[in-house]
Structure formats: C-alpha cells, structure tokens
Amino acid sequence: MTISLLGLTVQVLTSVGNVAVSSSSMGVLPNTSEPAMEPMASEPSVPKGTAFADLLLQGPEPPSLWNDLTGMFRKAFRWRGADKRFTLSVYVMSVLQGLFPILDWSKTYNLKFFRSDLMAGLTLASLSIPQSIGYATLAKLDPQYDTSVVPPLVYAVTGSSREIAIGPVAIVSLLLSSMIQKIVDPSVDPAFYRKMVFTVTFLTGVFQFAFGLFRLGFLVDFLSHAAIVGFMGGAAIVIGFQQLKGLLGLSHFTNRTDVISVTKAVWVSVHETWHPENVFIGCSFFMFILAMRFIGRKYKKLFWVSAIAPVLSVALSTLFVYATRADKHGVKIIQKVNSGINASSVKQIDLKGGYAAECAKIALVCAVIALTEAVAVGRSFSAINGYRLDGNKEMVAMGFMNIAGSLSSCYVATGSFSRTAVNFAAGCKTTVSNIIMAATVMVALELLTKLLYYTPVSILASIILSALPGLINVQEVCFLWKVDKMDFLTCMGSFLGVLFGSVEIGLSVALLVSFAKIIIQSIWPQVEILGRLQGTEIFCNVKQYPVVRETPTVLTVRIETSFLCFVNASSVKEKIMGWVTDEREAFCSVVLDMSNVVNMDTSGLAALEELHKELACLGIQMAIAKPGWQVIHKMKLARLVDGIGEGWFFLTVGEAVEACLANKAGNALECC
C-alpha cells in the first residue's frame, strides 16, 4: 500500500515538473504561489487603465439604413448567404417553404389528422354556406358570388395558421358596399358595380402581399386596438340597421349607412305596404340560432349544434315557404341562384379606368381592416395551441388569396373569428379543413343552388344579425375608460363616426385621435428627476419612488423619449434649464440619463449643444450616461463629444454621478 502511494506521488511530481519545463521553454514561468486561471480566448477582457467609457466611445459604427433595408429583404426571402453550406437548391427550397408552408407540415401529416380535419371542414361548410349568401347580399352582390371556394384553397397552401377559417366577414362586406356605392349604384348598374368590387379585391390582395413581402406589418398597427373596438361596435350596429330591409321585407331602402338615414328610411317604409310574415320568419329563426348558440357554448360537446343552426334555419324556412306558398302572400324570397363555380373575372379588373384611384383608396382601407381581423384571430388561436404565427407571412398568404379570388369572381375574404372558433372547436389540425370546406361548398354550388329558390330573404338577415353581438364588446369599452381615457376617446370617436357619419368618417376620426395622441406625447415627452436608492446604484423617479434621495449639487434627469427630434428637443432643453434656474439649490453638475433615447436628428443634436453651452455659462458641468448606439455615433460625427469632453460620457448613471461629485471635490481642493 505504501509503495503504491509513493509511486503515485512520484508520477504527480514528474507531471508537474514536465509542465513547468514546457512552460519555461515557451518563455512563461509557472506561478508557484497561487494557481491562476488563464483568460478564455473567446471572452474579451478590458485591460487595466482603460476606462469603461472607451467602450462607449470607441465602439463600431451602427448599421446604416441601407444595411437595414437589405437585411429586411434577406429576411423576407430567408436569404442565408453567410452560411457556407448554402446552395441554390437550398435557397429555392427555403423560399418555397416560406411561401408555401404546406410543404413543411405535410411531411408529418397522417390519417388521424385527416379525420379531425374532415369533421372540422364539414362542420365549417354547414356554417359557411348560409353565411356566405347573407354576406354577399350585404356586399350588394348576388348570392352566387361566394368567397368560400377559391380563397380558402389558396390559403390552405400559403397560410401558416392551422385554425383560421377563411371566408367573407360582415365588416369587410359593409366596407365594400358602403364605399363603392358612392361611385356607382348597384341597383342602377350592377355590372359596373361588380367590376369595381373585383378591381378593389385585386388591389386589396396586392396591398396585403406588399405589406408582408416588405415586412410593413407595422402599418396595420396604425389602427389601434381602441380604434378597432369602436369601429367594430359602430359597424355592427350599422349592419344591424341595414338588415331591417330584409327583416321587414321592404322594397325601397336608403343606400346610406348612418343611423339617422336608415331610421328615417325605415320610418317612411313602415307607413307603406309591408308584410309582417317576413318579420315573423326572420325573428323566429333569429331566436332559434341564438338558442342553439347558447346550447353549444354551455355544452362543449354540442359545439356542432351552433354550427349547423344557420344551415338548418335555411333548410327549414325554405321548406316552410315552399309548403305554404308564403311567397304568394308577401314573403320575399331569393329566387334564382346561378349554379356552378363562378366564371373567371380577369377581364373585369380595370386598373386603367378613371376610377382606379378611388379603387386603390378603398382597397387600402379594406386591406388594413381585413389584415387586422385575420392576424388578431390567427394569433389568438396560435397562442392557445402554443406556436408562433408570423404576421408578415400571413399578410403574404392573404394577398395571394385575394388576388386569386379577384380573378375568380370573389370579393375580399379574410379570417373570420366566428368560423375560426367553430373550426377550432371541431378539432381541426391543419388548413386541410379549409380545403374540405371549400370542396363541400363547391359541391353545394353545383347541386343544391336550385333548392334555394324559395329561401326567404329575412332568414339571411337573421343569420347576419345573429353574428353581430360578438362584434360589440361593451366590457372592453369599460376597460378602456378605466385604464386609458385617451384610448377611450379614440374608441368613441371611431364608434360615433361610423354610427352617425360613415365608415370613412369613423376610420378618419380614429386615425386623427390616434395620431394626435402620438404627437402630443412626442411634443411633451416625460423628463424625470432621478434619485438614488440608498446603498445601491439604482436611480429612480423621485415622484414615483419617494424613498429615493436626490444627490446634492447634482441634477440627475432621464429623458423619456425614444427619438429626440425637432418636435420635442426644444421642450426637453427648456424643461431641464427651468429646473436648473428655478431650484433653490445651486447645482454643480447635470447628468442626462439617455438610456431611453434610441435615435436623434440634427435638431436634437443642436438642442444638446445649446444645453451644454448654457450650462457651461453658469459654471455647470454636463455629463451623459448610457446614450444609444445611433445617438453616440451622431454625437461623434457632429463633434459634440469633443465639445462636451470624452471624459464626461459614462456607461451607467452611478458612474456619472460619482464623477461629478469627484469633480466638485477636486475643484474645492483647488480653491483651497
């Protein structure tokens, strides 16, 4: 045992000696006092004597605007040129998988998924057929112009959401009819009206495709959540009033959408000849649909009850009218519906006519509204299932879908929340449910359209009315009032504008209020006085955290704006100078915490330079802490760093405050 331990000791000493000799041969003496860890080659270390501020001032240049734009295009086309293994075939496949997600998920598709998608697709079709007919009439089109065939097929191969159900929606149908009929009356010239609808649909798809391709999804966010809530609520009430024509069986009605005009038209019409049988049929099946929806929500396993309620209502009401010949007693019916798939509408798209500009304006509004609803719906259900939805890819898919739809006599389609909820509840796994739904609708258009001859118009009105309560979110309006009064004002402006004006007025008011909010916050940004939390290097707003204490003789402020520019630079400077001159305490230094300032323009640079000069005239030193990458780069280019002094730029507020206190102490010693 002793001999073994002795041998092991000799081996260890020999290996240590070999390490020492090898180290000496390389010119490195072994440290015999204390073992030290050599720095890792991959971990950069700051040498002694180098100030941390040098890291701030000697950093690389930020990416230029051109680099940002080219990076955006690379990301849009999934370009990975830096990868040495990247080849043309890999690039082509990467682009194809980006444009057609079906190429990716189809590899793992199986029979179990298909059974779930089959059930979901059939359930979806039973809801889509009557809704599509109703929404077509809302868009002032004939019932056969259905958007539940071509758009869902295109989205199934280009879309990335697994649950979203594609088809017409009430809001977009109202947008089209209310805005286009100001150019042409559908009752006077229906052919030209259809031509305008298909042109608007084509341009809507072009706008949506461009938004996604160039990653301009942020444009959709110009319509804030509050504006959308108000717009949806106002539009739902307007749509409800519009359905009074079908519900009451009126022959003459106004084309205007505001509540006052519609109420006046109803008041005039009811004093003329009208038939209460229409009201009886419509209200009866309206209550039936709502009752089935209540049952479906209360008992989750009976979700299909609410899904088939509309198509069951159509079948029962049609059978009732046919059996009683109620159409001979004043009940208005659909009459002829053309069978088969709609013909190509390529020749009806007119981009050179005199109304191209008006069509582009309407298309832009429809593109934004449709994308807002579709992306919101898709993200809601993707969050439930635990996967991320790329908004830009969705925009490309929506663009493809509407361009293809416009070429096949379809108007604008998007993701519907009500149908998506049914699709999800039915257990869909992929977008194959959209394919099955489209195929079922296609068969119905070929074989069942003749059976719709006796379908009462009032039943279509009741189906549309049954979908409206979900668009009015009173709880969200109360939440806006409680949390943010400015958002509540945006919501009510949009709501009242749609209700008493028009769709365009409502959207315009919402945009104006939203931009006014942004401009007001930009002109008067928050500039906070900071204090130190005792015993720490944490600096907080003295008003928000009364426990913190201001540093004597040092005014520490934080600029709460991401862009110091011509709009707000002057107000920021005046506010800081106001504190310096108005305070009873004499300040020796001013520390600017610019951690929130991401960028600045020449007006911002000029304001900082003027602030430095005015403080210098008062004998006050200015220090800057944590400036952004673009900010410090522009300050170096403008030689503002040289004017202030390289020694007065710091990585943290604490370092800046300590340097100011040390400078004050040094000046006091010099005076002594």
Disulfide bonds with the S-S distance in Angstrom:
none
